[in-house]
Amino acid sequence: MDNQKVLQDVTKEIELASSQEELQIVKVTYLGKKGRITELLKSLKDLSLDEKKSKGAEINLLREKVQALFEVKLKDLKILDINSKLNTEFLDITFPPPEVSAAKVHPISKTFDDVVSIFGSMGYAIAEGPDIETDFFNFSALNIPEDHPAREMQDTFYIADKDEKGKPLVLRTHTSPVQIRTMLNQKPPIKIIAPGRTYRCDSDSTHSPMFHQVEGLFINENANMGDLKGTLIEFCKQFFEVQDLKVRFRPSYFPFTEPSAEMDIAYEIIDNKLQIGKGDKWLEILGCGMVNPVVLENCKLDTSKFQGFAFGMGLDRITMLKHGLTDIRSFFNGNLNWLAKHGFSLGEY
């Protein structure tokens, strides 16, 4: 078989291939186990040693040339495929026009507004603060010591920029810095919630590097644990729309509250669906407690006169629990099909 003739034939067939599938067929015809070039190599067994060396070198050179032709053609076909998809497929990052898809409110936005509405009816005002915080507001003022695990790199996003004390700035790990800023700039009584974005180095189906929290703070002369429990129970009843809500409070530890507690709500599984409010299983829903006097002192408040309580919960978590969602990452993937299924129409909103 003439090597030059094989090269001419394969070159022509490669040029005529109009898709990656057609090119693969040509490749198998020439370089497959029973391909024409492979058969040439097999024919060497009947030649003398010297002929095997010379002919073998020629066939290997032919094989390298053909392989190079395939790689060039494959690259060209891949580019054509990509360009074709770009011309026929696209991701519309704008809101779809009404005739294509009805507008939907994102579940997180719905939860955000529900939380603001419920606490607003209790007299809580909204407070806000920056996403990039100093060490003082994010840690020190909240009684989080230098060696606390929350400061470690695997939990906190540190920024190269420094504060006035030479410590690196951080993406806030909670919205508690808003409480500190409020106490430093406002005299009691203080009654606020601080909803917003927070950041931690964690990512899986139930954790996201960026997520949403709401924290609450109430400071006056006689705030107590009974007020705190009543506030949170009433909030959960309204948010989960379950009046006969079964809850419990467990002792816990947070550097910025003393005493501290975690609130659990009961649930059960019925027909593979999570039913909130009753049953013998428990879900941790939030953390809370009486504001640690050390925190009040850091904010220049007279602890002999004022006391208060604070609480915090993940907006993404309570959204997942209320609506039976299992993967937090779906909140942020921008999938319009997912939003059409799990979002809320203006009538439901």
N, C-alpha and C positions, 0 to 999 in steps of 0.2 A: 504494500500500500504506500503510495507516494505521500510523504509527509507534507509537502507543499500543497498538494491537492486537498488534504485534510484541513490544513490551515485556511485555505481559500473557502472551503465549504462551510466550516464552522464560523468563519468571519461573516459570511453572507447571512447565515441563519441567525446569528446574534444580532445583526443589524435589523433583521426583519421582525424580531421579537418585540411585541408591543405591550407586554405586561410581564410582571415578575413571574407569573405562572408559566407563560410561554417560554421565558428564559430558563426556568428550572427544567423544563422538558428538554430543551436543547442541551443543557448542561449534563443531564443524565445520559443523553444520547452519545455524548463524546467522552465524558469523564466518569460516568457511572461504572458499576462493577462489570457490566457487559458493554460498555461504551467503546467507540471506535479506537480511541487512543489507548484505553486499557487493553484492548485486544492486541494492539501493536506491541505493548510491553510483554504480553503473554507469549507472543510469537518469538521472542528472543531465545526461548529455551532450546530451539533447534539450531541455533547458530554457534559458531566456534567462540572461544573465549575472547579473542581479539575483536570479532564482529559484534559480540555482545557489548563490549565496552564502547565501541564507536557508535553503533546503532542505538544503544541505550542512552548515550549522551544526547543524541539527536532527538530521540523521542521525549526525553525529560525536558529538553529545551522547548520542544513543541508544546508539551503539557503546561509549562510555565507561561508561554505566550498566550495560550488559550485561556488559562486561569486569569491572567491579567485582563484579557478582553471581557470575560464574564464580570469581573469586579467593576470595571469601568461602566459597562452597560447597566449593571444592577444599580449602581449609584445614580445613573441618569434616570432609570425607571422609578426609583424611590422619590427623587425630586419631582418627577411628573405626577406621581401619586399624591404627594403632599400638596402640590399646587392645585391639583384637581379637587382635593378635599377642602382646601381653603376657599375655592370658588363656589363650592356647593354646600359646605357646612360652616356654621359660624355660631359663636356664643354671644347672644345679645345681652350685654350687661346693663341695658336700660330697662325700665319697666315695660312689659309687653303692652301693646295697644289694646284697648278694651275689646276689639273684635277678635283678638287672638286668645286672651286669657283674662279672666276677671282679676282685679287687684286683690291681693291678700295681705293681711297684716302678719308679720313674723311672730311666732309664739313667744319669743323673748320680749318683743315690743309689747305684746298683749300682757304678759306677766308684769313687766315694768309698770305699765299704766295701772294695772289692777292693784299692785302693791302701793303705789303712790296714792291711789284713790282710797284704799282701805285705811292706811295710816293717816291720810289727810283728814278723813272723817273723825279720827281720834285727836286731831289737833296738832299733828306733827308737820313741821315745815321741811322743805327740801334744802339740803346743804350740799355744796360741791367743792371739789378741790382738784389739784393737778394730778395727772397720771404719773409724772416723774417727781419723785419725792427725795427729801434729804434723809440722812440716817436718823436725825433727831425725830422728825415727824413719823417716820415709818417704824422705828424701833425704840430708840432711847426714851422718848416721852411716854411710851406705852409700857414702860417697865420691862422691856425685853433686853436682858443683859448682853454683853459682848460675846459671851460663849454660848448663847442660845442656839439650838439647831436651826431655827428659822432663818438665821443669818447666813447659813452655809450656801455655797455656790449652787448646789443642786436644787435649791428651793427658790432662790432669788435671782432676778436678772439685774446684774450690776452694770452701771454705765461708766465709761471712762472719765467723764467729767466729774469734778470734785466740788464739794460744798465749801463754805467758808472755813470749815475746820479741817479741810484736806481729806475728808472721807468721800468715797465714791457715791454718786447719786444712784438711785434704784428706781425701777418700775414698781410702783406700790404693790405690795403683796396682799393688801386688804384695803378697805375704805376707812379704816380706823383713823388714818391721819386727818381726815376731814373732821372727826370729832375733836382732835387736839386743836386744830386751827380754829374751830368754832369756840371752844372753851377759852382760848387765848384772846379772842376778839369779841366775845359776847358775854355779858353778865347773866347769871342765873335769874329767873328760871330759863332753862334751855330744853327744847323739845324738838329734836330734828331726826330725820332719816337721811342717810347718805348712800344713794344708789349710784353704781358706776362700774367701770371696767377695772379689773385687777389682773395681776400677772404672776405666774409661778412656773418654774421649770418642771412641768409635768404634762404628759400627753398620752392618753389612751381613750377607751370608749367612754369613761366616766370623768376624765380630767382633760382640761384644755390649757395651753400656755396662756391664753387670754380668756377670761371668763367674767361673769358679772356677779356682783354682791350688792346686798343692801344691809346697812348697819343702822341701828337706832341708838339714840342717846337721850336720856331724860335726867335733868339735874334740877333739884330744888331742895328745900329744907327738910322734907320728910318722905322722899321716894323710898320705896321698900320692895322687898322680894315679892310680896303679895301683889303689888301693882304690876311688877314685871310679868309674873305668871298670868295674871288676868289679861294683860295686853296681848301676850303671845298666843294664848288660847283663843281669844276672840279673833285675832288675825287669821289663825289657821282655820277656824270655823268658816270664816267668810271666804278665804281664798280657795279652800278645797270644797266649799259648798257642802259641808257636812256639819249639821248642828249638833248631833250627838257624837261628838268627836272624842275618841279615847286617846289620852295623852299621858305621858309621865315625864318627870324631870329627874335626871341623875346627877349626882355630884361629879364635878370635873375640875380641870385646872386650865386657867388662862392667865398669863402674867398681868393682864390689864384689868381683871375683875377678881373680886374676893368678897363673898364666896362665888364660885362659878358653877355652872350647870350646863348640861346638854338636854335638849328637849327631844323626846321621841314621840312619834305618832304610830298608832296601831294599824296593822293592815292584814289582809288575808288574800289568798289567790283563789279566784273563782273563774272557772272556764279559761284558765291560763291568762287571766287578767288581774292586775293589781287593784284591789279595792281598799281605798284609804278610809281610816276612821274606826275600824273595828277588827276583831280577830285577836289572836294570841301571838302574833309576830310584831316586831318593832323596827322602825326605821328612824335613824338619827336625822333630825331635820334642821337643827340650828344650835348655836352656842350662845350663852348669855350669862349674866351675873351682875352683881353690884360693882360699880366702878371702884377699882382699887384706890385707896386714899393716896398712894404714891403718885398715881396718874393725876389726881386732882391737884396735888401739890406742885407737880411739874407744870401744871397749867395756871398756877398762881391763884387757886381757889382755896378758900378757908374751909378746911375739913372739919372744923368744929361747928360749922354752920351749915355746910352743904354736903349732900350726898346724892347718889343717883344710880341708875342702872343702864346697862348697854346690852345690845344683842346684835347678832349678825347671821346672815344666811346666804346661800348661793342661789341667785335667781335662776341659773340654768338647772340646778338640781331640783328645785321645787316645780319648775316647768316640766321636767322629765317625769316627775312623780305624778303630777296632776293629769298629764295627757298621755301617759303610758309610752313615752319615748325611751329608747335604750342606748342611744349613741350620741354623746354630746357633740361629736365632730360634725354631725349632720346640721347643726345650727349654723355652721360657718362655711359650708361648702358651696353656697350660692346656687343650689340646684332648684330650678323653677318647678320641676315636677314634684319634688319633695314639698316645696312651699305651697303648691296648689292643693296637696293632700292634707298637710298639717297646719296650714295657715288659717286665718280667720277672715271671713268676708265682712264687709262693713256692717251688714245686718247683725252678725254675731257679735261684732265688736261693740 
